[in-house]
Amino acid sequence: MTELIHLTDSDTRPSAHGFALLNKGFRTFFALASLHAALLVPVWVVAVTGVVPVPEIGMSWHAHEMLFGFTLAVIAGFLLTAVTNWTGRETARGGFLAALGLIWLAGRVAPFVLSPRWAAVVDLAFIPLLLVALARAIIPAGNRRNYVFLGLLTLLEVLSFLHHSGTLGVFSGWERKADLLAADVIAIIICIMTARVLPMFTKNATGFEVQRSQVAERAAVVGLGCLLVLSGLEAPGWLLQVAASLTAGALLLRSWRWGFRASFGTPLLWILHLGNLWLTVSVALRGFPGVMSTPLALHAFTVGCVAMLCLGMMARVSLGHTGRMLVPSGMVEVSFWLLLVAGVARVIAPAFFPAFYRGQLLVAAVAWTLAFGSFFVASLPIWVRPRVDGKPG
């Protein structure tokens, strides 16, 4: 896990001019992901509270859209960009990138305009095409170190299929189980990616001498893999709790060595370190009896870990890959704080003041929506315009 990601463009073609949204994967998919996140939560709240009844929207839809809609879009944008830098080969741009974006978007719209069966077909079409885009760069380059991402994305496709099969009644009950297992797969992806970038980001920005523990970093990935397997096999609760506790310990050790305290004065760092800490918290919660499958533990992962890391990475990559200084605008920095409020209101406050749950849910929903809405507004000009340094990408 020692290889770091180089966030400098390997593309040597002449600089693009004009509309740049289809120049790189991060531009297209970060725009889609942030807009989707800003709309997802308020639409869900309005539907589940009965203000505007929408039969297609329920807990199953909400969970699937959070994992296979928002989170997968951020992963796609990051990998489509990073793989080009790792291999020197193009993944997707122009028409192919537009097709990928449209298919992802069709998967979000399909439940409202198509039958459940055809909506599933449309949604399941995205990951295979994403795999084609990534594999055509990774495999010819012999970039075996990153085959792991092809495998994990394939596993997500299988779980998405099981989710849809559950909703269609083919494999009854699998929609919930598939979503929980998908969260475990995404946790592994996050664990690998943070190990590659966060120590480098911290050292470059603060000068902090990161003291990495290869044992802890490998143990964290292996531990998350064990949790995935044990959960899939429905292992005894005590075994899952032991595995979760040991994995959380490994995650905490690696995070401490990466300079968490050194990040406090740098917004683009503390948002990432805090998201990484939420990963540790979410895994640690699974070590307590009766907690691992509750909304509290799951939202510690989604609202805490996933959302913060996604927002932080989108902000940093968008600045770095467009030739800008790694200093977020005031509006983007406000979006970080708003997401922090959402995490506290959705995860921490209900644990101590459950009687005020509905109010806390409303605060979390508003803060989340404002966070991603403001980030989208602030970043859209960056995504649609060429790099400021005249380089391609």
TORLO-153768 format. One record per residue (C-alpha): residue number from 1; x, y, z. Coordinates in steps of 0.001 Angstrom, whole numbers, plus 500000, padded with zeros to 6 digits. Each point is the difference from the previous one (the first is absolute). Layout:
<rotors>
{NUM {X Y Z}} ...
</rotors>
This chain:
<rotors>
{1 {500000 500000 500000}} {2 {502994 502302 499686}} {3 {499443 501233 496460}} {4 {498833 503591 499898}} {5 {497745 501512 497393}} {6 {501615 502667 497863}} {7 {497472 502721 499344}} {8 {501746 501587 497059}} {9 {498651 499549 496516}} {10 {501793 497598 497682}} {11 {498029 501209 496967}} {12 {502291 501847 497578}} {13 {497452 501096 497417}} {14 {499398 503669 499284}} {15 {497918 501896 502492}} {16 {496249 499848 499575}} {17 {498052 503198 499609}} {18 {496409 500906 500716}} {19 {497654 497546 501640}} {20 {502055 497512 502029}} {21 {497419 497886 501856}} {22 {500853 496930 497905}} {23 {503786 500380 500120}} {24 {500550 497832 503093}} {25 {497928 497571 502007}} {26 {500161 502059 503179}} {27 {498329 502953 498285}} {28 {496969 498056 498816}} {29 {499468 497724 502964}} {30 {500787 502447 502787}} {31 {497409 502345 498509}} {32 {497442 497189 499805}} {33 {500839 498667 503467}} {34 {499793 503322 501834}} {35 {496751 501012 498299}} {36 {498530 496571 500675}} {37 {501005 500208 503668}} {38 {498404 503430 500326}} {39 {496705 498667 498605}} {40 {500005 496476 501438}} {41 {499408 500776 503666}} {42 {497287 502680 499679}} {43 {498094 497868 497466}} {44 {500177 497041 502373}} {45 {498913 502049 503036}} {46 {497052 501517 498134}} {47 {498924 496548 498790}} {48 {500359 498017 503243}} {49 {498280 502681 502074}} {50 {497012 499832 497664}} {51 {500167 503631 498902}} {52 {500129 498787 496394}} {53 {499338 496232 499939}} {54 {502210 498223 497456}} {55 {499508 496203 499970}} {56 {503414 499382 498414}} {57 {501842 501709 502866}} {58 {500616 498039 503175}} {59 {502864 498837 502185}} {60 {501198 497552 497350}} {61 {500173 502755 497365}} {62 {501706 502376 502428}} {63 {502724 497504 500936}} {64 {500613 498908 496416}} {65 {500264 503577 498733}} {66 {502422 500959 502756}} {67 {502308 497078 499208}} {68 {499529 499254 496297}} {69 {499014 503509 498951}} {70 {501924 502679 501890}} {71 {502962 498015 501346}} {72 {500566 498004 496824}} {73 {500000 503204 497936}} {74 {502784 501466 502145}} {75 {501985 496756 499785}} {76 {499519 499980 496221}} {77 {501159 503593 499622}} {78 {503059 499395 502124}} {79 {501049 496730 498367}} {80 {499399 501190 496436}} {81 {502394 502850 500736}} {82 {502554 498189 502169}} {83 {500341 496952 497734}} {84 {501035 502259 497117}} {85 {502764 501391 502201}} {86 {501096 496571 501225}} {87 {500165 498450 496529}} {88 {500486 502866 497556}} {89 {496997 498648 498075}} {90 {496610 501600 499460}} {91 {496966 498605 501807}} {92 {497082 502092 498779}} {93 {499522 503471 498574}} {94 {497761 501723 497501}} {95 {497211 497835 498608}} {96 {500858 496894 502018}} {97 {500073 502006 503229}} {98 {496684 501625 499066}} {99 {498494 496550 499413}} {100 {501219 498822 503404}} {101 {498500 503053 501669}} {102 {496683 499625 498190}} {103 {499720 496317 500901}} {104 {500684 500798 503654}} {105 {497367 502752 499825}} {106 {497519 497665 498310}} {107 {500410 497614 502912}} {108 {498906 502744 502385}} {109 {496942 500942 497933}} {110 {498937 496494 498948}} {111 {498085 499026 503196}} {112 {497561 502849 499376}} {113 {499311 499390 496309}} {114 {500535 496280 499394}} {115 {498773 496757 501485}} {116 {502154 498676 502874}} {117 {501450 497293 497761}} {118 {501112 502400 497264}} {119 {501178 502543 502555}} {120 {502286 497301 501394}} {121 {501362 499239 496530}} {122 {500838 503666 499419}} {123 {501618 500408 503415}} {124 {502088 496844 499599}} {125 {501407 501213 496660}} {126 {502276 502620 501548}} {127 {502651 498004 501871}} {128 {500852 497693 497046}} {129 {500672 503033 497792}} {130 {502041 501608 502766}} {131 {502021 496784 500227}} {132 {500636 500139 496244}} {133 {501271 503576 500302}} {134 {502349 499110 502849}} {135 {501128 496605 498711}} {136 {500992 501331 496577}} {137 {502619 502111 501776}} {138 {500991 497761 502923}} {139 {500380 496634 498219}} {140 {502052 501046 496910}} {141 {502298 501996 502293}} {142 {500596 496930 502168}} {143 {498889 502070 502992}} {144 {499277 496918 502110}} {145 {500124 501893 503265}} {146 {496682 501584 499087}} {147 {498197 496845 498877}} {148 {498532 500088 503504}} {149 {497693 502839 498945}} {150 {498697 497989 497060}} {151 {499217 497147 502376}} {152 {498299 502192 502594}} {153 {497880 501760 497375}} {154 {498972 496615 498605}} {155 {498937 498982 503498}} {156 {497944 503193 500277}} {157 {498260 499065 496746}} {158 {499113 496587 501426}} {159 {498623 501615 503152}} {160 {497998 502527 497991}} {161 {498526 497069 498058}} {162 {499074 498283 503278}} {163 {498444 503238 501283}} {164 {497790 500273 496924}} {165 {499213 496277 500160}} {166 {498829 500522 503560}} {167 {497739 502905 499096}} {168 {498534 497937 497145}} {169 {499324 497090 502335}} {170 {502458 497635 498317}} {171 {502294 499789 503026}} {172 {497754 501160 502799}} {173 {501685 502100 502678}} {174 {503203 500533 498070}} {175 {499448 503699 499325}} {176 {500979 500893 503588}} {177 {502786 497444 500295}} {178 {501495 500988 496637}} {179 {500108 503660 501024}} {180 {501770 499187 503285}} {181 {502552 497855 498179}} {182 {500469 502751 497399}} {183 {500830 502383 502841}} {184 {502721 497552 501075}} {185 {501415 499880 496462}} {186 {500037 503793 499833}} {187 {501766 500066 503374}} {188 {502778 497854 498511}} {189 {500309 502347 497009}} {190 {500196 502973 502359}} {191 {502580 498259 502178}} {192 {502262 499352 497016}} {193 {499593 503473 498514}} {194 {500579 501897 503243}} {195 {503192 498029 500616}} {196 {501282 501099 496622}} {197 {499159 503691 500125}} {198 {499452 501281 503527}} {199 {503577 499609 501317}} {200 {501328 501727 496882}} {201 {497453 502822 500207}} {202 {500838 500561 503666}} {203 {503756 500059 499508}} {204 {499823 502296 496960}} {205 {497668 502495 501682}} {206 {501415 500084 503535}} {207 {503504 498554 499860}} {208 {498951 497471 502631}} {209 {502271 496953 499958}} {210 {497501 497222 499525}} {211 {501032 496779 501725}} {212 {498092 497306 498205}} {213 {499347 496556 501433}} {214 {499875 497433 497219}} {215 {498721 497419 502469}} {216 {497075 502205 501064}} {217 {499173 501010 496422}} {218 {499946 496423 498752}} {219 {498128 498822 503085}} {220 {497326 502644 499398}} {221 {499341 498802 496437}} {222 {500075 496336 501003}} {223 {497720 500725 502950}} {224 {497432 501754 497831}} {225 {500166 497098 497571}} {226 {499344 497598 502865}} {227 {496999 502065 501099}} {228 {498625 499810 496461}} {229 {500384 496214 499876}} {230 {498691 499431 503532}} {231 {496988 502224 499348}} {232 {499278 498223 496730}} {233 {500152 496631 501733}} {234 {497871 501287 502880}} {235 {502662 498958 502501}} {236 {499252 499996 503744}} {237 {499674 503454 501515}} {238 {502915 499559 502394}} {239 {502351 499199 497111}} {240 {498935 503120 498110}} {241 {500479 502065 503142}} {242 {503528 498692 500535}} {243 {500891 500622 496346}} {244 {498514 503505 500133}} {245 {501888 500898 503180}} {246 {503348 498810 498624}} {247 {499414 501766 496680}} {248 {499047 503238 501737}} {249 {503237 499809 501981}} {250 {502037 499653 496812}} {251 {498126 502896 498383}} {252 {500578 502214 503027}} {253 {503726 499229 500100}} {254 {500549 500795 496336}} {255 {497984 503221 500260}} {256 {501967 501204 503024}} {257 {503283 499509 498157}} {258 {498759 501984 497001}} {259 {499995 503332 501835}} {260 {496366 500532 500922}} {261 {500884 502810 502412}} {262 {502184 501731 497408}} {263 {496996 500335 497688}} {264 {497903 502260 502228}} {265 {501037 503286 498371}} {266 {499536 498825 496412}} {267 {496386 499589 498798}} {268 {500873 497688 497098}} {269 {501755 497743 502511}} {270 {497795 500004 503079}} {271 {496905 499072 497983}} {272 {501861 496928 498686}} {273 {501501 499052 503349}} {274 {496639 500397 501703}} {275 {498324 497829 497376}} {276 {502709 497411 500535}} {277 {499388 500149 503755}} {278 {496292 499402 499371}} {279 {500988 496756 498255}} {280 {501664 498889 503226}} {281 {496956 501020 502050}} {282 {497563 498187 497718}} {283 {502021 496787 500177}} {284 {500451 500336 503766}} {285 {496224 500298 500439}} {286 {499659 496578 498426}} {287 {501984 498604 502901}} {288 {497140 500680 502393}} {289 {497175 497443 500263}} {290 {496805 501065 498255}} {291 {501541 503058 498351}} {292 {501574 498684 496805}} {293 {496811 499962 497915}} {294 {498288 503056 501436}} {295 {499551 503275 498090}} {296 {502417 501633 502464}} {297 {502980 497892 498906}} {298 {499054 500138 496323}} {299 {499606 503778 500007}} {300 {503305 500398 501827}} {301 {501455 498434 496872}} {302 {497874 501703 497328}} {303 {499427 503509 501388}} {304 {503269 500068 501907}} {305 {502665 498078 498112}} {306 {498719 499784 496431}} {307 {498523 503483 499687}} {308 {502948 501800 501585}} {309 {502625 498119 498023}} {310 {498028 500437 496779}} {311 {499540 503726 500539}} {312 {503630 500500 501016}} {313 {501378 497984 497084}} {314 {497704 501700 497491}} {315 {501189 503386 501246}} {316 {503690 499131 499919}} {317 {500006 498158 496682}} {318 {497924 502735 498346}} {319 {502535 502637 501028}} {320 {503141 497970 499381}} {321 {498957 498617 496618}} {322 {499011 503404 498630}} {323 {503304 501678 500859}} {324 {498670 501990 502943}} {325 {501507 500643 503408}} {326 {498945 497436 502578}} {327 {498005 502550 501972}} {328 {496205 499545 500020}} {329 {497702 502967 499536}} {330 {498047 501342 502942}} {331 {496827 498309 498761}} {332 {501727 496621 499722}} {333 {501453 500359 503480}} {334 {496515 500795 501313}} {335 {498762 496811 498324}} {336 {502540 498048 502068}} {337 {498630 501437 503241}} {338 {496414 499406 498912}} {339 {500770 496343 499360}} {340 {501593 499794 503432}} {341 {496734 501311 501471}} {342 {498064 497397 497999}} {343 {502147 497214 501411}} {344 {499569 501173 503578}} {345 {496236 500406 499579}} {346 {499525 496652 498255}} {347 {502329 497792 502039}} {348 {501192 501515 503274}} {349 {496940 501953 501166}} {350 {497533 497072 499641}} {351 {502273 497816 502117}} {352 {499680 502383 502953}} {353 {496652 501716 499397}} {354 {497755 497466 498217}} {355 {496829 501851 501025}} {356 {500851 502780 497530}} {357 {500640 497674 497068}} {358 {497651 501655 497486}} {359 {501488 503416 500634}} {360 {503508 498588 499717}} {361 {499082 498311 496730}} {362 {498733 503307 498618}} {363 {503174 501832 501053}} {364 {502149 497290 498429}} {365 {498000 500067 496759}} {366 {500178 503783 499679}} {367 {503716 500125 500825}} {368 {500769 497171 497556}} {369 {498007 501640 497207}} {370 {501628 503387 500539}} {371 {503446 498397 500172}} {372 {499804 498235 496657}} {373 {497876 502695 498388}} {374 {502511 502724 500863}} {375 {502880 497781 498910}} {376 {498328 499387 496638}} {377 {499381 503707 499430}} {378 {503562 500922 500976}} {379 {501647 497244 497956}} {380 {497925 499955 496805}} {381 {502036 502820 498387}} {382 {503168 498006 500725}} {383 {498622 496843 498397}} {384 {498695 501601 496802}} {385 {503019 502252 499303}} {386 {503448 498932 498756}} {387 {502976 499839 502336}} {388 {501316 503398 501027}} {389 {503596 499000 499214}} {390 {499235 499139 496370}} {391 {500804 496309 500406}} {392 {497677 497278 498709}} {393 {497390 498449 502269}} 
</rotors>
